[in-house]
Amino acid sequence: VTIRYRDTMEQKRVKIEELRDIIKQEVDVKTWLMKM
């Protein structure tokens, strides 16, 4: 599958098996705070 980051329009191809972990990481509050 392809993930597209809406703010940067960057696209990344990932295996469907990895999708759950990637989404979990992206919506995690700790990850958001570290990016700030």
C-alpha distance matrix in Angstrom:
0.0 3.8 6.6 9.9 13.2 15.6 18.7 18.0 15.3 13.8 10.2 8.4 5.7 5.6 6.3 6.1 9.8 9.8 8.2 11.7 13.6 11.8 12.5 15.9 16.8 15.9 18.1 20.8 24.1 25.1 22.2 23.1 26.7 26.2 24.5 27.6
3.8 0.0 3.8 6.5 10.0 12.4 15.3 14.4 11.6 10.1 6.5 5.5 4.4 6.2 8.7 9.2 12.5 11.5 9.6 13.1 14.4 11.8 12.3 16.0 16.2 14.7 17.1 20.0 22.9 23.9 20.7 21.2 24.8 24.3 22.2 25.1
6.6 3.8 0.0 3.8 6.6 9.4 12.2 11.7 9.6 8.2 5.5 5.2 6.3 7.4 10.3 10.5 13.3 11.4 8.9 11.9 12.8 9.6 9.7 13.4 13.4 11.3 13.8 16.7 19.5 20.6 17.4 17.6 21.2 20.9 18.7 21.6
9.9 6.5 3.8 0.0 3.8 6.0 8.9 8.3 5.9 5.6 4.3 6.4 8.9 10.8 14.0 14.3 17.0 14.9 12.4 15.0 15.7 12.2 11.8 15.4 14.9 12.1 14.4 17.5 19.6 20.9 17.6 17.1 20.7 20.5 17.8 20.2
13.2 10.0 6.6 3.8 0.0 3.8 5.7 5.7 5.1 5.4 6.4 8.5 11.6 13.1 16.4 16.7 19.0 16.3 13.9 15.8 15.9 12.2 11.5 14.7 13.7 10.4 12.5 15.5 17.0 18.3 15.0 14.0 17.4 17.4 14.5 16.6
15.6 12.4 9.4 6.0 3.8 0.0 3.8 5.7 5.0 7.5 9.1 11.8 14.8 16.4 19.6 19.5 22.0 19.6 16.8 18.4 18.9 15.4 14.0 17.0 16.4 12.7 14.0 17.2 18.3 20.1 17.1 15.3 18.6 19.2 16.1 17.5
18.7 15.3 12.2 8.9 5.7 3.8 0.0 3.8 5.8 8.1 10.9 13.6 17.0 18.7 22.1 22.4 24.5 21.7 19.2 20.7 20.5 17.0 15.9 18.4 17.1 13.4 14.7 17.4 17.8 19.3 16.3 14.1 16.9 17.4 13.9 14.8
18.0 14.4 11.7 8.3 5.7 5.7 3.8 0.0 3.8 5.2 8.7 11.6 15.3 17.4 21.0 21.9 24.1 21.3 19.3 21.2 20.8 17.1 16.8 19.5 17.8 14.4 16.5 19.0 19.7 20.5 17.2 15.6 18.3 18.0 14.4 15.8
15.3 11.6 9.6 5.9 5.1 5.0 5.8 3.8 0.0 3.8 6.3 9.9 13.1 15.7 19.2 20.0 22.6 20.2 18.0 20.4 20.6 16.9 16.6 19.8 18.6 15.4 17.5 20.4 21.6 22.7 19.3 18.0 21.1 20.8 17.4 19.2
13.8 10.1 8.2 5.6 5.4 7.5 8.1 5.2 3.8 0.0 3.8 6.8 10.4 13.0 16.7 18.0 20.4 17.8 16.2 18.9 18.6 14.8 15.4 18.5 17.0 14.2 17.0 19.6 21.1 21.7 18.0 17.4 20.5 19.6 16.4 18.8
10.2 6.5 5.5 4.3 6.4 9.1 10.9 8.7 6.3 3.8 0.0 3.8 6.8 9.8 13.4 14.8 17.4 15.2 13.7 16.8 16.9 13.4 14.1 17.6 16.5 14.2 17.2 19.8 22.0 22.6 19.0 18.9 22.3 21.4 18.6 21.3
8.4 5.5 5.2 6.4 8.5 11.8 13.6 11.6 9.9 6.8 3.8 0.0 3.8 6.4 10.1 12.0 14.3 12.0 11.1 14.5 14.3 11.0 12.6 15.9 14.8 13.3 16.6 18.9 21.4 21.7 18.1 18.8 22.1 20.9 18.6 21.7
5.7 4.4 6.3 8.9 11.6 14.8 17.0 15.3 13.1 10.4 6.8 3.8 0.0 3.8 7.0 9.3 11.9 10.4 10.0 13.7 14.0 11.5 13.3 16.5 16.1 15.2 18.3 20.5 23.5 23.8 20.4 21.5 24.8 23.6 21.7 25.0
5.6 6.2 7.4 10.8 13.1 16.4 18.7 17.4 15.7 13.0 9.8 6.4 3.8 0.0 3.8 6.3 8.3 6.7 6.9 10.6 10.9 9.0 11.3 14.1 13.9 13.9 16.9 18.7 22.1 22.2 19.1 20.7 24.0 22.8 21.5 24.9
6.3 8.7 10.3 14.0 16.4 19.6 22.1 21.0 19.2 16.7 13.4 10.1 7.0 3.8 0.0 3.8 5.3 5.4 6.7 10.0 10.8 10.2 12.4 14.8 15.3 15.9 18.5 20.1 23.7 23.9 21.2 23.1 26.3 25.2 24.3 27.8
6.1 9.2 10.5 14.3 16.7 19.5 22.4 21.9 20.0 18.0 14.8 12.0 9.3 6.3 3.8 0.0 3.8 5.4 5.2 8.0 10.0 10.0 11.2 13.5 15.0 15.5 17.4 19.4 23.1 23.8 21.3 23.0 26.4 25.8 25.0 28.4
9.8 12.5 13.3 17.0 19.0 22.0 24.5 24.1 22.6 20.4 17.4 14.3 11.9 8.3 5.3 3.8 0.0 3.8 5.6 7.1 8.4 9.7 11.4 12.8 14.2 15.7 17.5 18.7 22.5 22.9 20.8 23.0 26.1 25.4 25.1 28.6
9.8 11.5 11.4 14.9 16.3 19.6 21.7 21.3 20.2 17.8 15.2 12.0 10.4 6.7 5.4 5.4 3.8 0.0 3.8 5.7 5.6 6.3 8.8 10.2 10.9 12.4 14.7 15.7 19.5 19.5 17.3 19.6 22.6 21.7 21.4 24.9
8.2 9.6 8.9 12.4 13.9 16.8 19.2 19.3 18.0 16.2 13.7 11.1 10.0 6.9 6.7 5.2 5.6 3.8 0.0 3.8 5.5 5.1 6.1 8.5 9.9 10.5 12.4 14.2 17.9 18.7 16.4 18.1 21.4 21.1 20.4 23.7
11.7 13.1 11.9 15.0 15.8 18.4 20.7 21.2 20.4 18.9 16.8 14.5 13.7 10.6 10.0 8.0 7.1 5.7 3.8 0.0 3.8 5.5 5.3 6.1 8.6 10.0 10.9 12.2 16.0 17.0 15.4 17.2 20.4 20.4 20.4 23.4
13.6 14.4 12.8 15.7 15.9 18.9 20.5 20.8 20.6 18.6 16.9 14.3 14.0 10.9 10.8 10.0 8.4 5.6 5.5 3.8 0.0 3.8 5.5 5.0 6.1 8.6 10.2 10.6 14.3 14.5 12.8 15.3 18.1 17.7 18.0 21.2
11.8 11.8 9.6 12.2 12.2 15.4 17.0 17.1 16.9 14.8 13.4 11.0 11.5 9.0 10.2 10.0 9.7 6.3 5.1 5.5 3.8 0.0 3.8 5.4 5.1 6.2 8.8 10.0 13.5 13.9 11.3 13.3 16.5 16.0 15.5 18.9
12.5 12.3 9.7 11.8 11.5 14.0 15.9 16.8 16.6 15.4 14.1 12.6 13.3 11.3 12.4 11.2 11.4 8.8 6.1 5.3 5.5 3.8 0.0 3.8 5.4 5.1 6.3 8.5 12.0 13.4 11.3 12.5 15.9 16.2 15.7 18.6
15.9 16.0 13.4 15.4 14.7 17.0 18.4 19.5 19.8 18.5 17.6 15.9 16.5 14.1 14.8 13.5 12.8 10.2 8.5 6.1 5.0 5.4 3.8 0.0 3.8 5.6 5.5 6.2 10.0 11.1 9.9 11.7 14.6 15.1 15.5 18.2
16.8 16.2 13.4 14.9 13.7 16.4 17.1 17.8 18.6 17.0 16.5 14.8 16.1 13.9 15.3 15.0 14.2 10.9 9.9 8.6 6.1 5.1 5.4 3.8 0.0 3.8 5.6 5.2 8.7 8.8 6.8 9.2 12.0 11.8 12.2 15.3
15.9 14.7 11.3 12.1 10.4 12.7 13.4 14.4 15.4 14.2 14.2 13.3 15.2 13.9 15.9 15.5 15.7 12.4 10.5 10.0 8.6 6.2 5.1 5.6 3.8 0.0 3.8 5.6 8.3 9.4 6.7 7.6 11.1 11.4 10.7 13.5
18.1 17.1 13.8 14.4 12.5 14.0 14.7 16.5 17.5 17.0 17.2 16.6 18.3 16.9 18.5 17.4 17.5 14.7 12.4 10.9 10.2 8.8 6.3 5.5 5.6 3.8 0.0 3.8 6.3 8.8 7.5 7.5 10.8 12.2 12.0 14.0
20.8 20.0 16.7 17.5 15.5 17.2 17.4 19.0 20.4 19.6 19.8 18.9 20.5 18.7 20.1 19.4 18.7 15.7 14.2 12.2 10.6 10.0 8.5 6.2 5.2 5.6 3.8 0.0 3.8 5.5 5.4 6.6 9.0 10.3 11.3 13.3
24.1 22.9 19.5 19.6 17.0 18.3 17.8 19.7 21.6 21.1 22.0 21.4 23.5 22.1 23.7 23.1 22.5 19.5 17.9 16.0 14.3 13.5 12.0 10.0 8.7 8.3 6.3 3.8 0.0 3.8 5.4 5.1 6.2 8.6 10.0 11.0
25.1 23.9 20.6 20.9 18.3 20.1 19.3 20.5 22.7 21.7 22.6 21.7 23.8 22.2 23.9 23.8 22.9 19.5 18.7 17.0 14.5 13.9 13.4 11.1 8.8 9.4 8.8 5.5 3.8 0.0 3.8 5.4 5.2 6.2 8.8 10.2
22.2 20.7 17.4 17.6 15.0 17.1 16.3 17.2 19.3 18.0 19.0 18.1 20.4 19.1 21.2 21.3 20.8 17.3 16.4 15.4 12.8 11.3 11.3 9.9 6.8 6.7 7.5 5.4 5.4 3.8 0.0 3.8 5.5 5.2 6.4 9.0
23.1 21.2 17.6 17.1 14.0 15.3 14.1 15.6 18.0 17.4 18.9 18.8 21.5 20.7 23.1 23.0 23.0 19.6 18.1 17.2 15.3 13.3 12.5 11.7 9.2 7.6 7.5 6.6 5.1 5.4 3.8 0.0 3.8 5.5 5.3 6.7
26.7 24.8 21.2 20.7 17.4 18.6 16.9 18.3 21.1 20.5 22.3 22.1 24.8 24.0 26.3 26.4 26.1 22.6 21.4 20.4 18.1 16.5 15.9 14.6 12.0 11.1 10.8 9.0 6.2 5.2 5.5 3.8 0.0 3.8 5.4 5.3
26.2 24.3 20.9 20.5 17.4 19.2 17.4 18.0 20.8 19.6 21.4 20.9 23.6 22.8 25.2 25.8 25.4 21.7 21.1 20.4 17.7 16.0 16.2 15.1 11.8 11.4 12.2 10.3 8.6 6.2 5.2 5.5 3.8 0.0 3.8 5.5
24.5 22.2 18.7 17.8 14.5 16.1 13.9 14.4 17.4 16.4 18.6 18.6 21.7 21.5 24.3 25.0 25.1 21.4 20.4 20.4 18.0 15.5 15.7 15.5 12.2 10.7 12.0 11.3 10.0 8.8 6.4 5.3 5.4 3.8 0.0 3.8
27.6 25.1 21.6 20.2 16.6 17.5 14.8 15.8 19.2 18.8 21.3 21.7 25.0 24.9 27.8 28.4 28.6 24.9 23.7 23.4 21.2 18.9 18.6 18.2 15.3 13.5 14.0 13.3 11.0 10.2 9.0 6.7 5.3 5.5 3.8 0.0
